Amino acid sequence: MSTRDALRRAVRADLGGSAVDVAPRLLGAELRTFVVGPEATDPVEVRLRITEVEAYHGRGTGEIADPGSHARMGPTARNATMWGEPGHLYVYLSHGIHSCVNVVCGPEGQGDGVLLRAGEIVAGADAAARRRGVALPLGRIALRDLARGPGRLGQAVGLRHPLHDGIDAVTGEKQHGARAELWLGVPRDDVVRGPRVGVAGVAGTHAFPWRFWIDGDPTVSPFRWGRGAAEAAALDGTPPVLN
């Protein structure tokens, strides 16, 4: 049986732990989306194998408060989905352009989420490329980069803020012409962890080693420091990030 054949639909209980506990379990899982777009009247399926994630704790959860989380100041109109039941997808707009996709986890009212940072498109690559404006046919590098980074990932799978914020990836219930399903596999033994990418200040250092990725996978995005993070890391002697 292949790894993909061993996948099963996620249930709420799979996602009920804290973001840091759930995040590595999402590696190797698949997010499957079925979205009606301008190019088709019927839903188009895209399957994403998740290769890189970041955990974000809600306000006051975990051993250390998380200054990088959208939930750090409590519930707002923007982050309301994060405070709901696990298994919904928090889809937010980054820099006013990119729709980024997060899996809500933890008990309802905790505000935890896992950002899907990168993945491999394993089905529906042509549809993902059209959404991203990438020319067909796809070469090796173009295929690798289709969902390499959270903005590209959101665009490739077709989920958009605000239409699809809160969509339920456990029940697969339709929302604004789209459905989403989360399929989980067995825990992996090739998971690496380190500081989060592009997160400002101490929240983007080894004090918060809450980025997880599949070791050696080519779709994993390159590391970069956030504003002031390298300086904060230098103050406490954090070793350099090599990946």
C-alpha positions as CSV (number, residue, x, y, z in Angstrom):
1,M,0.0,0.0,0.0
2,S,1.4,3.4,-1.0
3,T,1.6,6.3,1.5
4,R,-1.2,8.1,-0.4
5,D,-3.4,5.0,-0.2
6,A,-3.1,5.0,3.6
7,L,-4.6,8.5,3.9
8,R,-7.9,8.9,5.7
9,R,-10.4,11.7,6.3
10,A,-9.5,13.9,9.2
11,V,-12.0,14.1,12.1
12,R,-12.3,16.8,14.8
13,A,-10.5,14.8,17.4
14,D,-7.4,14.6,15.1
15,L,-7.1,18.4,15.4
16,G,-8.1,19.0,19.0
17,G,-4.5,19.3,20.3
18,S,-2.4,22.5,20.5
19,A,-1.1,23.9,17.2
20,V,2.5,22.8,18.0
21,D,1.3,19.2,18.5
22,V,-1.0,19.1,15.5
23,A,1.4,20.9,13.0
24,P,3.9,18.0,12.4
25,R,0.9,15.6,11.9
26,L,-0.2,17.6,8.9
27,L,3.1,16.9,7.0
28,G,2.4,14.4,4.3
29,A,-1.3,14.9,4.7
30,E,-3.4,16.2,1.7
31,L,-5.6,19.2,1.4
32,R,-8.1,18.4,-1.4
33,T,-10.2,21.3,-2.7
34,F,-13.1,21.4,-5.2
35,V,-13.6,24.9,-6.5
36,V,-15.8,26.4,-9.2
37,G,-13.8,29.0,-11.0
38,P,-14.0,31.2,-14.1
39,E,-12.4,28.4,-16.2
40,A,-15.0,25.8,-15.3
41,T,-18.7,25.5,-14.4
42,D,-18.1,22.2,-12.4
43,P,-15.9,22.1,-9.4
44,V,-12.2,21.4,-10.2
45,E,-10.3,19.1,-7.8
46,V,-6.7,20.0,-6.7
47,R,-4.8,17.8,-4.3
48,L,-2.0,19.3,-2.3
49,R,0.5,17.1,-0.3
50,I,1.5,19.3,2.6
51,T,5.3,19.6,3.1
52,E,5.8,22.7,5.3
53,V,3.7,24.2,8.1
54,E,3.9,26.8,10.9
55,A,2.1,26.6,14.3
56,Y,0.6,29.7,15.9
57,H,-0.8,29.7,19.4
58,G,-3.8,31.6,20.5
59,R,-3.8,34.2,23.2
60,G,-2.4,32.9,26.5
61,T,-2.0,29.3,25.3
62,G,1.2,27.2,25.4
63,E,4.1,27.7,27.7
64,I,5.1,30.9,26.0
65,A,2.7,33.6,24.8
66,D,3.0,33.8,21.0
67,P,3.7,37.4,19.7
68,G,3.5,36.2,16.1
69,S,-0.1,35.0,16.2
70,H,-3.1,36.8,14.8
71,A,-5.0,35.7,17.9
72,R,-2.6,37.2,20.4
73,M,-5.0,40.1,21.2
74,G,-8.1,38.0,21.4
75,P,-11.1,37.5,19.1
76,T,-11.6,40.1,16.3
77,A,-13.6,40.3,13.1
78,R,-10.5,39.2,11.2
79,N,-9.5,36.2,13.2
80,A,-12.9,35.0,14.3
81,T,-12.5,31.6,12.5
82,M,-9.4,30.8,14.7
83,W,-11.6,30.8,17.8
84,G,-14.1,28.2,16.4
85,E,-14.1,24.5,16.3
86,P,-11.0,22.6,14.9
87,G,-11.0,21.5,11.3
88,H,-12.2,24.8,9.7
89,L,-9.8,26.7,7.6
90,Y,-8.8,30.2,8.5
91,V,-8.2,32.0,5.2
92,Y,-6.8,35.5,5.7
93,L,-5.4,38.1,3.3
94,S,-1.6,38.8,3.6
95,H,-0.3,42.2,2.4
96,G,-3.7,42.9,0.9
97,I,-2.9,40.4,-1.9
98,H,-2.4,36.8,-0.9
99,S,-5.0,34.4,0.5
100,C,-3.2,32.2,3.1
101,V,-4.7,29.0,4.4
102,N,-4.6,27.8,8.0
103,V,-6.0,24.7,9.7
104,V,-7.8,25.7,13.0
105,C,-6.9,23.3,15.8
106,G,-7.1,23.1,19.6
107,P,-10.4,23.2,21.5
108,E,-13.0,25.7,20.5
109,G,-12.1,29.1,22.0
110,Q,-8.4,28.6,22.2
111,G,-7.4,30.4,18.9
112,D,-4.7,28.0,17.6
113,G,-4.0,27.6,13.9
114,V,-1.5,25.9,11.6
115,L,-0.4,27.9,8.5
116,L,0.1,25.7,5.4
117,R,3.4,27.2,4.1
118,A,4.2,24.9,1.2
119,G,3.2,21.7,-0.6
120,E,3.4,19.5,-3.7
121,I,0.4,19.5,-6.1
122,V,-0.2,15.8,-6.7
123,A,-3.4,16.2,-8.7
124,G,-4.9,19.0,-10.7
125,A,-1.6,20.7,-11.5
126,D,-2.9,22.3,-14.7
127,A,-5.8,23.9,-12.9
128,A,-3.4,25.1,-10.2
129,A,-1.1,26.6,-12.8
130,R,-3.9,28.4,-14.5
131,R,-4.9,30.0,-11.2
132,R,-1.4,31.1,-10.7
133,G,-0.9,32.3,-14.2
134,V,1.9,29.8,-14.9
135,A,2.4,28.7,-18.5
136,L,1.7,25.2,-19.6
137,P,3.1,22.6,-20.0
138,L,4.8,22.7,-16.6
139,G,8.5,22.0,-16.3
140,R,10.1,20.5,-13.3
141,I,10.9,23.8,-11.6
142,A,7.5,25.3,-12.3
143,L,5.8,22.2,-10.9
144,R,8.0,22.4,-7.8
145,D,7.1,26.0,-7.2
146,L,3.3,25.9,-7.8
147,A,2.6,25.9,-4.0
148,R,6.0,26.8,-2.6
149,G,5.1,29.5,-0.1
150,P,1.8,30.3,1.6
151,G,0.6,32.9,-1.0
152,R,1.2,30.6,-3.9
153,L,-0.4,27.7,-2.0
154,G,-3.6,29.6,-1.4
155,Q,-3.8,30.6,-5.0
156,A,-3.1,27.1,-6.3
157,V,-5.8,25.4,-4.2
158,G,-8.3,28.1,-5.1
159,L,-9.4,29.2,-1.7
160,R,-10.0,32.9,-1.4
161,H,-10.5,35.5,1.4
162,P,-13.1,36.3,2.4
163,L,-15.3,33.9,0.4
164,H,-13.8,30.7,1.9
165,D,-12.7,31.8,5.3
166,G,-14.2,29.3,7.8
167,I,-14.8,26.5,5.2
168,D,-15.0,23.1,7.0
169,A,-12.3,20.7,5.9
170,V,-13.7,17.9,8.1
171,T,-17.3,17.7,6.8
172,G,-16.5,19.0,3.4
173,E,-19.6,21.2,3.4
174,K,-19.8,23.5,0.4
175,Q,-19.1,27.2,0.9
176,H,-19.4,29.8,-2.0
177,G,-18.8,27.2,-4.7
178,A,-16.0,25.4,-2.9
179,R,-15.4,22.3,-0.8
180,A,-12.3,21.3,1.1
181,E,-11.2,18.0,2.6
182,L,-8.3,17.2,4.9
183,W,-6.8,13.7,4.6
184,L,-4.3,12.5,7.2
185,G,-1.5,9.9,6.9
186,V,0.7,8.2,9.5
187,P,3.1,10.3,11.6
188,R,6.4,10.8,9.8
189,D,9.9,10.3,11.1
190,D,11.6,12.8,8.8
191,V,10.2,16.0,10.3
192,V,12.5,19.0,11.0
193,R,11.7,22.0,13.0
194,G,13.0,25.5,13.4
195,P,12.0,29.2,13.6
196,R,9.2,30.5,11.5
197,V,9.8,32.3,8.2
198,G,9.6,36.0,7.9
199,V,8.1,36.6,11.3
200,A,9.2,39.8,13.0
201,G,11.2,40.1,16.2
202,V,11.6,37.3,18.8
203,A,8.6,35.5,17.4
204,G,10.7,34.6,14.3
205,T,13.6,33.1,16.2
206,H,14.5,29.8,17.8
207,A,12.5,30.9,20.9
208,F,9.5,29.9,18.8
209,P,10.7,26.8,16.8
210,W,7.3,26.2,15.5
211,R,7.9,25.7,11.8
212,F,7.9,22.1,10.7
213,W,8.9,20.6,7.3
214,I,9.7,17.3,5.6
215,D,13.4,17.0,5.5
216,G,14.9,17.3,2.0
217,D,11.6,17.9,0.2
218,P,12.2,20.3,-2.7
219,T,8.9,22.1,-2.3
220,V,9.8,23.5,1.1
221,S,10.3,27.3,1.0
222,P,13.7,28.8,1.8
223,F,14.2,30.4,5.2
224,R,14.4,34.2,5.6
225,W,14.4,36.3,8.7
226,G,11.6,38.6,9.5
227,R,12.0,42.3,10.5
228,G,14.3,42.5,13.5
229,A,14.3,38.7,14.0
230,A,18.0,38.2,13.1
231,E,19.0,40.9,15.6
232,A,16.8,39.3,18.3
233,A,18.4,35.9,17.6
234,A,21.9,37.4,17.8
235,L,21.2,38.7,21.3
236,D,20.5,35.3,22.7
237,G,23.1,33.4,20.6
238,T,20.7,31.6,18.3
239,P,22.6,29.6,15.7
240,P,22.1,30.5,12.0
241,V,19.4,28.9,10.0
242,L,20.8,26.9,7.1
243,N,17.8,25.7,5.1
